[in-house]
Amino acid sequence: MATPTVEARRLQRERHHEADVVVVGAGVFGCAAAHALAEQGRSVLLLERWMTEPDRIVGELLQPGGIQALKRLGLGHCVEGIDSITCRGYNVIYRGHDVLIPYPTMDDDGGVPYQWSGAGKEGKREVGKGFHHGRFVSRLREACLAHPNITVRETEVVKVIRGEHSDHVLGVETRTKDPATGVKTPDCFFGQLTVIADGYDSKFRGEVTADKPVARSKFYALELQDADLPAPGFGHVVIGEAYPILLYQIGTHETRALFDVPHNIPEASVAAGGVRNYLTRHAIPALPASVRPAALAALEGGRLRSMPNSWLPPTPQVPRGVVVLGDAFNMRHPLTGAGMTVALHDALLLAELLHPDRTPSLSDDAAVQAALRALYWRRKSYTAILNVLAQALYALFAADDPQLHALRVGCFEYFRRGITDGPCGMLGGVIHRPVVLAYHFFSVAFLGIWMHFVETVTSGPGPLGVLKAPIAVVDAVLILAKACVVFLPLIWREGFR
Ligand SMILES: Cc1cc2nc3c(=O)[nH]c(=O)nc-3n(C[C@H](O)[C@H](O)[C@H](O)COP(=O)(O)OP(=O)(O)OC[C@H]3O[C@@H](n4cnc5c(N)ncnc54)[C@H](O)[C@@H]3O)c2cc1C
């Protein structure tokens, strides 16, 4: 039976719309944060505009690091009973050649013994899960609905409410739709702290930052039925002959295909026949032959949907009653499927820093500001890797210039030589040391330079190819410079600012 305190706080939420925390958005971050704070005894109001099961093309592969965070949040069961599919790593397909990069072997302390080089043969491996996003989010919402310290309300937040005599945020104004009449009525909800997690298209991001997301491409999505994947149980990344394509199973019979289409490419122009033309003539032919029939059938008969691929680096916040987190705060290209892993780790860290033992009152601006400052710097241990990797790999896999091409060749050869535990451990979100990323990135660059050098000087005619050595040296400098131009600004922005 509920204790009187719990019951009194429930009535306070339901009758007076007052709680310790108001969370805006019951997506991945909002649910995880609401649950984590409620577990610590905080009274939480979770506000969501649409409580029906989301039908979206995002957030369908949760990396092993995200699964670990989900379990630590006490929400591990949310990936069970939803026809989720175990993912053991990636199959990278470059111009028709495959290389498997499984998630790494782990030691008993959760470390990756081969993170600097090579790959473990035997040992425990963490796995990821593919699923329908809406089913996963519905399970997260069910966990929140069942929590005695959380009240969930279907209502659309339209405004933050500030105090009359200060700019401290007191809560939010909403519109609640009467399901019978469709009429929307104004409502208000108050909390000591308002946590905004309203996703990529956030209305309230401007409360804490002037920065706007930058998107240079979109992912177009198809849902393939019974696709014959070359390496079942692995996510597939197809590169080289088209812009990057992702394939991963999200149900027993369903496979998600995501096709990256940069803005304004001629192959997808209206004159050329639009995105369908690009998919039919360029992207689908680049898929493994076994997958093409299912892809063509899905394009013919299914829905083609799209989402922008945004980059939004985090900015420090000085909260005065409100914080903005999740995609509203920080985004990276979804090529590496890192968004939910970041969101779940952020929810864990937020709850740790706002724990009542550490931050007794959430209306204490100075204490909350100190917690948010700590969050901003401490989250870099995982976000610097996941965010930089997503942006840097996208630059390598999608770009169309000779230096990036050499880096792409180097990257594929790196994997082919069996150096996979480090790279896949970072992709999977189980390695949290940014120095490992710098090491592998520049190792790939030097391998790419070496391969380009050898190819240049052995490209004949006969032994005269050696005469091209000076050109190869100039190319080497250009490739290294390009690697620095791609990597250093990103690591500076994500790791040190
Ligand atoms: C194409 C694509 C594919 C992706 N694939 C992956 C992947 O495979 N793996 C991965 O980890 N990540 C992936 N991501 C990223 C991932 O989806 C996000 O990082 C994650 O969903 C962010 O969670 P969130 O809670 O911040 O936002 P969301 O999950 O978008 O949740 C926001 C919630 O807020 C609600 N809301 C919005 N406005 C209001 C309002 N005014 N009032 C009340 N409620 C409101 C929304 O209805 C929604 O429920 C992908 C992203 C894209 C674009």
The ligand as an ORCA input file, in Angstrom:
! r2SCAN-3c Opt
* xyz 0 1
  C      16.821      9.037    -38.740
  C      17.271      8.832    -37.319
  C      17.574      7.553    -36.880
  C      18.000      7.353    -35.574
  N      18.345      6.090    -35.182
  C      18.839      5.885    -33.948
  C      19.230      4.588    -33.534
  O      19.121      3.607    -34.266
  N      19.717      4.450    -32.276
  C      19.834      5.505    -31.421
  O      20.286      5.323    -30.292
  N      19.428      6.740    -31.775
  C      18.942      6.955    -33.013
  N      18.515      8.198    -33.368
  C      18.518      9.279    -32.354
  C      17.404      9.044    -31.322
  O      16.192      8.807    -31.962
  C      17.286     10.245    -30.387
  O      18.574     10.580    -29.904
  C      16.368      9.982    -29.199
  O      15.091      9.602    -29.637
  C      16.287     11.268    -28.366
  O      15.358     11.139    -27.332
  P      14.582     12.423    -26.751
  O      13.821     11.910    -25.595
  O      15.509     13.537    -26.579
  O      13.600     12.862    -27.926
  P      12.355     12.088    -28.500
  O      12.572     10.625    -28.390
  O      12.115     12.666    -29.847
  O      11.162     12.473    -27.524
  C      10.609     13.777    -27.473
  C       9.200     13.647    -26.900
  O       8.719     14.930    -26.585
  C       7.358     15.016    -27.000
  N       7.040     16.426    -27.204
  C       7.550     17.253    -28.143
  N       7.039     18.488    -28.009
  C       6.194     18.446    -26.950
  C       5.369     19.417    -26.331
  N       5.334     20.685    -26.750
  N       4.623     19.038    -25.275
  C       4.653     17.757    -24.812
  N       5.415     16.797    -25.377
  C       6.181     17.142    -26.434
  C       7.339     14.196    -28.289
  O       6.004     13.817    -28.643
  C       8.227     13.036    -27.895
  O       7.507     12.000    -27.284
  C      18.094      8.439    -34.672
  C      17.763      9.730    -35.112
  C      17.376      9.927    -36.426
  C      17.064     11.321    -36.900
*
